[in-house]
Amino acid sequence: MKTLRALSFMLSYPDEDTPPRLAECMDLLRKEGWVSEEDIAALEAFVESQAGKDSLDAQEDYVDLFDRTPSLSLHLFEHVHGDSRDRGQALVDLLSLYEEAGLEAVGEETPDYLPMFLEYLSLLDIEKAQEGLAGIVEIIGALAERHRRRESGYVAVFAALTNLAARRPDPAQISAALEKAGGEAFDLQQLDKEWEEQFAFSKDSLANSAADSGCPRARDMLERMQQNVPGKEV
């Protein structure tokens, strides 16, 4: 299950050692054969584009996308809870889930950081990992479309993750998310305003989706994932 770890690394902050390690990630993806040939080709193009960048340019692009554009945030619960109090409890629950699986959160990122969540899913078997991705498939599907609009190479990573999930995203939710925030770059004034608002995936919309298609809200998603902890009875 190194595929999800490789995709997790592709979403991590780049440094001087990133290009050769991205090449190693591609070798892992080809070896495991879980990612489709179409997605492999798109990921290869992304890796080649990253290899051709100066490390400082790659870092600046990364910050512009993920740190300065709230609708592209890699923190999952920001797309569900925004900065509401519910996010705090969801983070605590997710951290507990990691600890039960034998993971220790390191660094400054919160537990809902997508690369960290992918590291957790990599501990599960393929079917359960696909179910875990299904719980966030609207989020990563919307991220894929926003990166496509920004002509960002990272779209290849989000598209691959979306295609690995146990189900496809709900088009209605994706459309609503893109109408709310299309992933456009902001000036500083817009950035301040955007951080004050909730994202398109409200708790109510996710609750309705759960009833219709099995997509859970953040709390329901956590309860579902807790059933997939290795060694835990289902």
GIWO-V295999 format. One record per residue. RES is the residue in one small letter. OMEGA is omega as a letter, one per 30 degrees, with the letter a starting at -180 (NA if undefined). Layout:
BEGIN
RES_OMEGA ; RES_OMEGA
END
This chain:
BEGIN
m_l ; k_a ; t_a ; l_l ; r_l ; a_l ; l_l ; s_l ; f_a ; m_l ; l_a ; s_a ; y_a ; p_l ; d_a ; e_a ; d_a ; t_a ; p_l ; p_l ; r_l ; l_l ; a_l ; e_l ; c_l ; m_l ; d_l ; l_a ; l_l ; r_a ; k_a ; e_l ; g_l ; w_a ; v_a ; s_l ; e_l ; e_l ; d_l ; i_a ; a_l ; a_l ; l_l ; e_l ; a_l ; f_a ; v_l ; e_l ; s_l ; q_a ; a_a ; g_a ; k_l ; d_a ; s_l ; l_l ; d_l ; a_l ; q_l ; e_l ; d_a ; y_a ; v_l ; d_a ; l_a ; f_a ; d_a ; r_l ; t_a ; p_a ; s_l ; l_a ; s_l ; l_l ; h_a ; l_a ; f_l ; e_l ; h_l ; v_a ; h_a ; g_l ; d_a ; s_a ; r_a ; d_a ; r_a ; g_l ; q_l ; a_l ; l_l ; v_a ; d_a ; l_l ; l_l ; s_l ; l_l ; y_a ; e_l ; e_l ; a_l ; g_l ; l_l ; e_l ; a_l ; v_l ; g_a ; e_a ; e_l ; t_a ; p_a ; d_l ; y_a ; l_l ; p_l ; m_l ; f_l ; l_l ; e_l ; y_a ; l_a ; s_l ; l_a ; l_l ; d_a ; i_a ; e_a ; k_l ; a_l ; q_l ; e_l ; g_l ; l_l ; a_l ; g_a ; i_a ; v_l ; e_l ; i_a ; i_l ; g_l ; a_l ; l_l ; a_a ; e_l ; r_l ; h_l ; r_l ; r_l ; r_a ; e_a ; s_l ; g_a ; y_l ; v_a ; a_a ; v_a ; f_l ; a_l ; a_l ; l_l ; t_a ; n_l ; l_a ; a_a ; a_l ; r_l ; r_l ; p_l ; d_a ; p_a ; a_l ; q_l ; i_l ; s_l ; a_l ; a_a ; l_l ; e_l ; k_a ; a_a ; g_l ; g_a ; e_l ; a_a ; f_l ; d_a ; l_a ; q_l ; q_a ; l_l ; d_a ; k_a ; e_a ; w_a ; e_a ; e_l ; q_l ; f_a ; a_a ; f_l ; s_l ; k_a ; d_a ; s_l ; l_l ; a_l ; n_l ; s_l ; a_a ; a_a ; d_a ; s_l ; g_l ; c_a ; p_l ; r_a ; a_a ; r_l ; d_l ; m_l ; l_l ; e_l ; r_a ; m_l ; q_l ; q_a ; n_l ; v_a ; p_l ; g_a ; k_a ; e_l ; v_NA
END
